[in-house]
């Protein structure tokens, strides 16, 4: 992805385990992850002092409720999201970090 090193996981629990091993500059979260959904994952991240500083970009095709953990997201992108749009947003937040 545009010169970035990226890790990919298939569910929220795997994402949380990976975050405990390696702290990235940014995470991109789909709200409909299996095992631990995006909202639950963001809540877990917010509860960890070592992780809560990581900027999150949420990608979703669903309506986002204002009381969801997504409030910590730097940006919400609606599906379908063109790849160049996602890369542009990632670049903005990674370069700012």
C-alpha positions in Angstrom: 0.0 0.0 0.0 1.7 3.1 -1.2 5.0 2.3 0.4 3.7 1.5 3.8 4.3 -1.7 5.8 0.9 -3.1 6.6 -0.4 -6.1 8.6 -3.7 -7.7 7.9 -5.9 -9.7 10.2 -9.2 -11.3 9.7 -10.9 -10.5 13.0 -10.9 -8.1 15.9 -9.4 -10.5 18.4 -6.4 -11.2 16.1 -6.0 -7.5 15.7 -5.9 -7.0 19.5 -3.3 -9.8 19.8 -1.2 -8.2 17.1 -1.4 -4.8 18.7 -0.1 -6.3 21.9 3.0 -7.5 20.0 3.6 -4.5 17.7 2.3 -0.9 18.0 1.6 0.6 14.6 1.5 4.2 13.6 -2.2 3.9 12.5 -4.9 1.3 12.4 -7.7 0.9 9.8 -10.8 -0.8 11.4 -13.8 -2.3 9.7 -16.8 -2.1 12.0 -18.0 -5.6 11.0 -15.1 -7.7 12.1 -15.9 -11.2 13.4 -15.1 -12.4 16.9 -14.5 -8.9 18.3 -16.3 -6.3 16.2 -14.8 -2.9 15.3 -16.6 -1.1 18.1 -15.4 -3.6 20.7 -11.9 -3.5 19.3 -11.8 0.3 19.5 -13.1 0.1 23.1 -10.3 -2.4 24.0 -7.7 -0.1 22.4 -9.0 2.9 24.3 -8.7 0.9 27.5 -5.0 0.2 27.0 -2.7 3.1 28.0 0.0 1.8 25.5 -2.4 1.7 22.6 -4.9 4.5 23.0 -2.7 7.0 21.3 -2.8 5.1 18.0 -5.0 7.0 15.4 -7.8 4.9 14.0 -9.5 5.2 10.6 -12.9 3.5 10.5 -14.2 2.0 7.2 -17.9 1.0 7.3 -20.9 0.6 5.2 -23.2 0.9 8.3 -24.6 4.0 10.0 -22.4 5.0 12.9 -24.0 5.9 16.2 -22.5 8.8 18.1 -22.2 6.9 21.3 -20.0 4.2 19.8 -16.3 3.9 20.6 -15.8 5.2 17.1 -15.7 8.7 18.6 -12.0 8.1 19.0 -11.6 7.6 15.2 -9.7 10.3 13.3 -11.9 9.7 10.3 -14.8 7.6 9.1 -14.8 6.4 5.5 -18.0 5.0 4.0 -17.9 1.9 1.9 -17.4 1.6 -0.9 -14.3 3.5 -0.4 -12.0 4.0 -3.4 -8.5 2.7 -2.7 -6.9 6.0 -3.6 -9.1 7.8 -1.0 -8.0 5.3 1.7 -4.4 5.8 0.8 -4.8 9.6 0.9 -6.3 9.5 4.4 -3.7 7.0 5.7 -0.9 9.1 4.3 -2.3 12.2 6.0 -2.4 10.6 9.5 0.9 8.6 9.2 2.8 11.7 8.1 1.3 13.7 11.0 2.4 11.1 13.5 
